[in-house]
Amino acid sequence: MNKEWYYASGGRQMGPVSLAELQALAQAGRLHPTDLVWTQGMTDWAPAGSVMQIFSGAVNPYQAPTAPVAGVVDHVRYAGFWLRFVAAILDGLILYAASLPLIMLRWLVIGEDGEADLYVDPSKAWIDLSFNCVSIVIYWLYFALLESSAWQATLGKRALGLVVTDLDGNRISFARATGRHFAKILSGCLLIGYLMAAFTERKQALHDIVAGCLVIKKR
């Protein structure tokens, strides 16, 4: 299915049009490299000159033929450490609230004095392990499903206007979101992995680098 594109010309939003129509407009000189364009999967409007496929057959005075393709991420702000930290706190609170029924059920099944019996009662140990596995699945699906959805963000990130993208600014797949989630184990073990978001060039934590992702602030 071909994507629908929109472009801004003369202060007016135009579209939807196909990519072929955009290329024709560029060839005719009616779409300039400085005009803004947008299509599904892009996190923000970007200059048409930064989307090489539009000007692949047209003369583009703003971009040398040998220049690399510039993704939308060149025109947005990377989310800093503290923004991401607040989003993580919000997500933690949301997940804790969602897990309360499971926590209460575990307490009812194992009992008030059950914690001490986990090491001597195999049945209670298996029950406890089952509850832990369910919790892991809930956390995994929360992050992987939401960050690979059309929102491109968990509820915490969405509240702060943050989205997760690939290195070209596009929506990530469920598989990539899964890899990013479990790569947080590395960030947590090394500790510095999370702090890397404070000083890396594109504000990437270790799990972002491993999964090839960015967290950006929408305008």
BAROVEX-969728 format. One record per residue (C-alpha): residue number from 1; residue in one letter; z, y, x. Coordinates in pm, 1 decimal, decimal comma, always signed. Each point is the difference from the previous one (the first is absolute). Layout:
NUM; a; Z; Y; X
...
***
This chain:
1; m; +0,0; +0,0; +0,0
2; n; -109,4; +337,3; +142,8
3; k; +265,0; +264,9; +37,2
4; e; -23,2; +324,7; -191,1
5; w; +17,8; +312,6; +213,2
6; y; +102,2; +355,1; -83,3
7; y; -76,0; +314,0; +194,3
8; a; +94,9; +366,7; -13,3
9; s; -280,5; +254,1; +16,3
10; g; +24,2; +371,9; -70,7
11; g; +362,5; -36,6; -98,9
12; r; -84,7; -257,7; -267,6
13; q; +70,0; -373,5; -7,3
14; m; -316,1; -202,1; -52,0
15; g; -56,3; -368,0; -75,6
16; p; +30,0; -283,5; -29,6
17; v; -304,0; -82,7; +211,8
18; s; -98,7; -296,8; +211,1
19; l; +2,0; -6,8; +378,6
20; a; -381,6; -0,6; -5,7
21; e; +4,2; +319,8; -206,3
22; l; +241,0; +162,1; +245,2
23; q; -229,3; -95,3; +286,5
24; a; -295,1; +149,5; -187,6
25; l; +193,5; +323,1; -53,7
26; a; +81,5; +9,7; +370,6
27; q; -365,9; -57,9; +91,2
28; a; -104,1; +284,3; -229,9
29; g; +260,0; +231,6; +149,5
30; r; +185,0; +34,2; -329,9
31; l; +308,9; -177,5; +138,1
32; h; +141,5; +155,9; +314,3
33; p; +228,4; -163,0; +257,2
34; t; +278,2; +239,2; -97,1
35; d; -17,0; -91,7; -371,2
36; l; +285,1; -225,3; -111,3
37; v; -59,1; -353,3; -129,3
38; w; +221,8; -270,0; -147,2
39; t; -29,5; -361,6; -119,0
40; q; +243,7; -271,2; -102,6
41; g; +203,2; -125,0; +295,2
42; m; +16,7; +340,6; +169,3
43; t; +341,4; +162,0; -1,2
44; d; -134,4; +356,2; -9,5
45; w; -321,9; +199,9; -9,6
46; a; -176,0; +19,4; +335,9
47; p; -290,8; +202,5; +143,4
48; a; -328,8; -179,6; -59,3
49; g; -78,5; +43,4; +369,5
50; s; +288,5; -233,2; +86,4
51; v; -153,0; -284,0; -204,5
52; m; -276,5; -120,4; +226,8
53; q; -166,2; -222,5; -262,4
54; i; -89,3; +306,7; -208,8
55; f; -180,1; +171,6; +286,6
56; s; -138,4; -316,1; +161,1
57; g; -351,9; +117,4; -79,3
58; a; +57,6; +373,3; +0,7
59; v; +44,7; +258,2; +270,9
60; n; +368,2; +80,0; +33,0
61; p; +67,4; +302,9; +222,1
62; y; +373,8; -56,5; -20,7
63; q; +7,9; -349,2; +143,4
64; a; -165,0; -135,7; +312,4
65; p; -196,1; -324,4; -53,6
66; t; +221,7; -182,8; +246,1
67; a; +325,5; +113,6; -157,0
68; p; +219,6; -271,9; -148,6
69; v; +34,6; -24,5; -375,3
70; a; +281,8; +223,7; -112,1
71; g; +209,8; -143,4; -280,1
72; v; +189,4; +191,1; -261,6
73; v; +313,7; -39,0; +208,3
74; d; -124,8; +281,5; +222,0
75; h; +59,4; +241,6; -288,3
76; v; +346,4; -99,7; -116,9
77; r; +350,1; +21,1; +136,9
78; y; +174,2; -304,4; +142,4
79; a; +337,9; -71,8; -156,9
80; g; +281,2; +69,2; +244,6
81; f; +305,2; -210,4; +70,6
82; w; +240,3; +180,6; -234,0
83; l; -234,6; -5,0; -298,4
84; r; -43,8; -371,8; +49,9
85; f; +374,4; -44,9; +46,3
86; v; +72,2; +165,9; -336,5
87; a; -271,0; -210,6; -165,7
88; a; +160,9; -312,9; +146,0
89; i; +339,2; +99,8; -142,3
90; l; -155,6; +52,5; -344,5
91; d; -172,5; -337,8; +17,9
92; g; +326,4; -162,1; +109,2
93; l; +183,7; +144,7; -299,0
94; i; -276,0; -111,2; -236,6
95; l; -3,5; -352,1; +140,5
96; y; +378,7; -20,8; -10,5
97; a; -0,1; +99,5; -367,3
98; a; -274,6; -253,7; -72,6
99; s; +193,5; -270,2; +185,2
100; l; +330,2; +55,0; -180,8
101; p; -68,7; -270,1; -262,2
102; l; -76,2; -246,2; +280,6
103; i; +314,4; +102,6; +190,1
104; m; +212,7; -46,9; -310,8
105; l; -162,0; -336,4; -74,9
106; r; +68,5; -115,7; +355,6
107; w; +364,3; +105,2; -35,4
108; l; +29,6; -189,8; -330,3
109; v; -157,0; -317,0; +141,8
110; i; +182,2; -9,8; +332,9
111; g; +323,9; +150,2; -128,3
112; e; +244,9; +251,2; +139,0
113; d; +128,4; -241,2; +262,4
114; g; -334,9; -159,8; +64,0
115; e; -80,3; +189,5; +318,8
116; a; +259,6; -197,2; +192,2
117; d; -145,0; -326,7; -133,2
118; l; -357,0; +60,9; +115,5
119; y; +62,3; -171,8; +332,6
120; v; +170,1; -303,4; -149,6
121; d; -180,3; -41,7; -332,8
122; p; -372,2; -81,4; +54,5
123; s; -85,7; +62,1; -366,3
124; k; +136,0; +353,6; +12,7
125; a; -175,0; +57,9; +331,3
126; w; -334,0; -98,2; -156,1
127; i; +64,2; +224,6; -299,5
128; d; +77,8; +289,8; +231,7
129; l; -316,6; -67,7; +200,4
130; s; -204,5; -4,6; -321,2
131; f; +134,0; +339,2; -104,0
132; n; -79,6; +141,6; +344,0
133; c; -356,0; -133,0; -19,8
134; v; -49,0; +159,6; -341,1
135; s; +124,3; +331,7; +141,9
136; i; -247,3; -23,5; +287,8
137; v; -285,8; -61,5; -245,4
138; i; +106,5; +295,8; -218,3
139; y; +3,3; +235,7; +300,6
140; w; -333,8; -133,1; +128,0
141; l; -178,0; +36,7; -334,6
142; y; +149,2; +343,4; -62,3
143; f; -142,4; +141,2; +321,5
144; a; -322,4; -201,4; +26,0
145; l; -108,6; +37,1; -363,0
146; l; +75,9; +370,8; -30,2
147; e; -138,3; +104,4; +338,5
148; s; -324,5; -189,8; -63,6
149; s; -26,5; +131,8; -357,2
150; a; -187,1; +310,2; -115,3
151; w; +323,5; +193,6; +63,8
152; q; -8,8; -103,5; +368,3
153; a; +374,8; +56,7; +5,7
154; t; +337,0; -136,6; -102,2
155; l; +200,7; +196,6; -255,8
156; g; +196,2; +168,4; +277,7
157; k; -313,0; +105,1; +188,5
158; r; -171,5; +109,0; -320,2
159; a; +294,1; +225,4; -86,1
160; l; -54,3; +184,2; +330,2
161; g; -379,0; +8,2; -18,5
162; l; -55,7; -260,7; +272,4
163; v; -270,4; -265,7; +7,6
164; v; -76,5; -295,3; +227,6
165; t; -357,3; -28,9; +128,4
166; d; -197,3; -182,7; +263,8
167; l; -109,1; +186,5; +313,8
168; d; -301,2; +146,8; -184,5
169; g; +204,5; +133,4; -289,6
170; n; -96,7; -276,0; -242,3
171; r; +212,8; -208,7; -236,0
172; i; +140,5; -309,9; +169,8
173; s; -31,6; -358,3; -121,2
174; f; +287,4; -215,4; -121,9
175; a; -29,3; -210,3; +317,9
176; r; +27,9; +306,3; +225,0
177; a; +292,2; +132,7; -206,2
178; t; +168,1; -340,2; +39,2
179; g; -50,9; +8,1; +376,2
180; r; +138,9; +352,3; +16,1
181; h; +307,8; -100,1; -200,2
182; f; +91,2; -299,7; +214,1
183; a; -79,4; +189,4; +319,4
184; k; +306,4; +210,2; -88,9
185; i; +198,3; -291,3; +141,2
186; l; -126,8; +104,4; +343,4
187; s; +82,3; +364,5; -65,9
188; g; +350,2; -99,4; -108,8
189; c; +63,5; -235,6; +290,7
190; l; -111,3; +251,0; +261,0
191; l; +161,7; +294,2; -185,7
192; i; -229,8; +236,5; +184,4
193; g; -277,8; -134,4; -223,5
194; y; +105,7; +222,6; -289,4
195; l; +77,1; +297,0; +225,8
196; m; -356,2; -10,7; +133,3
197; a; -102,9; +183,0; -318,4
198; a; +175,8; +306,0; +141,5
199; f; -202,5; +30,7; +320,4
200; t; -327,9; -193,2; -21,5
201; e; -313,6; +211,3; -36,9
202; r; -73,4; -107,1; -357,8
203; k; +365,0; -55,2; -97,5
204; q; -40,7; -378,0; +1,0
205; a; +293,6; -236,8; +12,0
206; l; -45,5; -328,5; +182,5
207; h; -84,8; -190,0; -319,9
208; d; -268,2; +261,0; -79,1
209; i; -160,2; -54,9; +338,5
210; v; +13,7; -378,7; -35,7
211; a; -163,0; +12,6; -345,5
212; g; -242,5; +281,9; +79,0
213; c; +145,0; +235,8; -261,5
214; l; +94,6; +363,2; -44,6
215; v; +246,7; +172,2; -228,8
216; i; -129,9; +341,7; -99,4
217; k; +118,2; +292,4; -208,2
218; k; -232,7; +88,7; -283,9
219; r; -73,5; +369,2; -42,2
***
